[in-house]
Amino acid sequence: MGMSLCYNTMHMRAADCKRTTAETDIALELNLDGTGKVDIHTGHAFFDHMLNLLARHSMMDMKLCTKGDLEVDAHHTVEDTGIVIGDTILRALGDKRGIRRYGCSYVPMDETLCRCVIDISNRPYLEFRAPQGAADAPNMPLSLTVEFCRAIVNNLRCNLHIEVLYGMDGHHIAEAVFKSLARALREAVELDPRAAGMIPSTKGSL
C-alpha cells in the first residue's frame, strides 16, 4: 500500500507531494507558474533527461527526488514518478478556474515527429499510438514511456492522445513524446486572461 501526502503550498498554483511504498520513495515540489527550473534525481540518467525536458518545456519548476528499486528494473521508478507528477499537477490546479484546459503540440526531433493533444477534463483516458515495431531508447523501453503517460493520465485525470507519427531512433522518439507532452501541458494549464475566474466547462465544474 502506498501513502501519499500532497498539499498546496503558499503559492496558489504550486503543490508538494510525498509518496512512499515498498518499491519507491518520492518527494516532489512543483510550481505551474515557474520558468522550467529543475532539480531532478531519480537514479536513472535517461529518465532524468526526459523529466528535465518535461519541466523545461512546460515551464514548470520541479524539484524531484525518486528512490526506487532500480536493481529490479526501472518500471516502478518511472510509473510511480508519473503518479506523483500527475497528482501534484492536479492539486496545484485547484478548481481549474481560468485555465485553458486544452493543449496541443507537434514536436519534431530530427527524423521523428510526435503529436500530443490534452484535455484536463477530469476524465482519464490515454490513447498512445506509435508505428509498429517503434524503436526503444537504449536504456528505456518505449513501453515505459507509455506507462509514464498512463500514470500521468490516471492521476491528473486528463484525456491524453499521443501519436508518434513517424520516427526511427528510440532516443528521438522518447524525447519527442516528452517534449510534446510538455508543450501541450504548458498550454492546457496556462491561465487565460479572457476567462479569469471561470471554470472552462459548460457543466460548471471539472
Secondary structure as GFF3:
##gff-version 3
##sequence-region A 1 206
A	DSSP	beta_strand	3	8	.	.	.	ID=ss1
A	DSSP	beta_strand	14	20	.	.	.	ID=ss2
A	DSSP	beta_strand	24	31	.	.	.	ID=ss3
A	DSSP	beta_strand	38	41	.	.	.	ID=ss4
A	DSSP	alpha_helix	45	58	.	.	.	ID=ss5
A	DSSP	beta_strand	61	68	.	.	.	ID=ss6
A	DSSP	alpha_helix	75	93	.	.	.	ID=ss7
A	DSSP	beta_strand	102	109	.	.	.	ID=ss8
A	DSSP	beta_strand	112	119	.	.	.	ID=ss9
A	DSSP	beta_strand	125	129	.	.	.	ID=ss10
A	DSSP	alpha_helix	142	156	.	.	.	ID=ss11
A	DSSP	beta_strand	159	166	.	.	.	ID=ss12
A	DSSP	alpha_helix	170	189	.	.	.	ID=ss13
A	DSSP	three_ten_helix	193	195	.	.	.	ID=ss14
###
